[in-house]
Amino acid sequence: MSREGGSSNCHRTELVPAGELRAGFAAGLAETLVEDAAMHRLWYDLRSQALFEESFRADVLEIAGTLQGMIWRIVTRYAELSGTKVAPSPAATYAMLDGLFQQQLLHHLAGDEYARTRLAQDAGSLLGLAVPGGG
């Protein structure tokens, strides 16, 4: 999950309604799943290796914190545009989306042609769960 939604629209959130931000975010995640699969596979490999190799941990934690921050900015902006609050914590929100992304990355790498579509649908649904009553 290396991009803030993958789309330049996510950098202009003040100009879009909540529903468009939600759809753009989900579509951006799906796009980066396919377009940047090799980089994401490397990220998950490094993250796993950090469980065994102490020398990777500080860098992995720093990168994970940056990714969590990017996701949190999008989710909180979505909540603002929806006139509501985010239910889970930043860590829980990131963990939900990251788990979904990793799951669909594996499916995509295994040749599942629907992984991209499922990711877009499920990411939009998760955003709706994280921001109850969101647009």
C-alpha positions in Angstrom: 0.0 0.0 0.0 2.5 2.4 -1.1 0.4 5.2 -2.6 -2.2 7.5 -1.2 -4.9 5.9 -3.2 -2.7 5.7 -6.2 -4.6 8.5 -8.0 -3.8 12.2 -8.2 -7.5 12.8 -7.1 -6.5 11.7 -3.6 -4.2 14.8 -3.4 -7.2 17.0 -4.1 -9.6 15.7 -1.5 -10.9 19.1 -0.6 -12.5 19.3 -4.1 -14.4 16.0 -4.1 -17.4 14.7 -2.2 -17.0 11.9 0.3 -18.4 9.2 -2.1 -15.9 10.2 -4.8 -13.0 10.1 -2.3 -14.1 6.6 -1.2 -14.4 5.3 -4.8 -11.1 6.9 -5.8 -9.3 5.5 -2.9 -10.6 2.0 -3.5 -9.8 2.3 -7.2 -6.3 3.6 -6.5 -5.6 0.7 -4.2 -6.7 -1.8 -6.9 -4.6 0.0 -9.5 -1.4 -0.2 -7.4 -2.1 -3.8 -6.6 -1.6 -4.6 -10.2 0.7 -1.9 -11.4 3.2 -2.1 -8.5 2.8 -5.8 -7.5 6.5 -6.5 -7.5 7.2 -3.6 -5.1 4.4 -4.7 -2.8 5.7 -8.2 -2.8 9.1 -6.9 -1.8 7.5 -4.8 1.0 5.7 -7.8 2.5 8.9 -9.9 2.2 10.9 -7.2 4.1 8.3 -6.9 6.7 8.3 -10.7 7.3 12.1 -10.8 7.4 12.0 -8.1 10.1 10.4 -10.6 12.4 13.6 -12.6 12.2 16.3 -10.1 11.4 16.7 -7.3 13.9 18.7 -5.1 11.4 15.5 -4.7 9.3 13.1 -3.7 12.2 13.8 0.0 12.5 13.4 0.6 8.8 10.4 -1.5 8.5 8.7 0.2 11.4 9.5 3.6 9.9 8.0 2.6 6.6 5.0 1.0 8.2 4.4 4.2 10.2 4.6 6.3 7.0 2.1 4.0 5.3 -0.2 4.1 8.3 -0.1 7.9 8.3 -1.0 8.0 4.6 -4.0 5.8 5.1 -5.0 7.7 8.2 -5.0 11.0 6.4 -7.3 9.6 3.7 -9.6 7.9 6.1 -9.9 11.0 8.4 -10.5 13.2 5.4 -13.3 10.9 4.3 -14.8 11.2 7.8 -14.5 15.0 7.7 -16.2 15.1 4.3 -18.9 12.7 5.6 -19.5 14.8 8.8 -18.6 11.9 11.1 -15.7 10.3 13.0 -13.4 7.4 12.3 -14.4 4.4 14.6 -11.1 2.4 14.9 -7.7 3.7 15.8 -5.1 4.6 13.1 -3.3 1.3 13.8 -6.5 -0.8 13.5 -7.6 1.0 10.3 -4.2 0.5 8.7 -4.2 -3.2 9.8 -7.6 -3.9 8.2 -6.7 -2.3 4.9 -3.2 -3.7 4.8 -4.5 -7.3 5.6 -7.1 -7.0 2.8 -4.4 -5.6 0.4 -1.9 -8.4 1.2 -4.6 -11.1 0.8 -5.6 -9.7 -2.6 -2.0 -9.3 -3.7 -1.4 -13.0 -3.1 -4.5 -13.8 -5.1 -3.4 -11.5 -7.9 0.1 -13.0 -8.0 -1.5 -16.5 -8.2 -3.3 -15.4 -11.4 -6.7 -14.5 -9.9 -8.1 -12.0 -12.4 -10.8 -10.8 -10.0 -8.4 -9.9 -7.2 -8.3 -6.3 -8.3 -12.1 -6.0 -8.4 -12.5 -7.6 -5.0 -9.9 -5.3 -3.5 -11.7 -2.2 -4.8 -15.0 -3.4 -3.6 -13.8 -4.6 -0.2 -11.6 -1.5 0.4 -14.7 0.7 -0.2 -16.6 -1.5 2.2 -13.9 -1.3 4.9 -13.8 2.4 4.5 -17.5 2.5 5.2 -17.0 0.3 8.3 -14.2 2.5 9.6 -16.3 5.6 9.1 -19.9 4.7 10.0 -22.4 6.8 8.2 -19.8 8.0 5.7 -20.8 9.3 2.3 
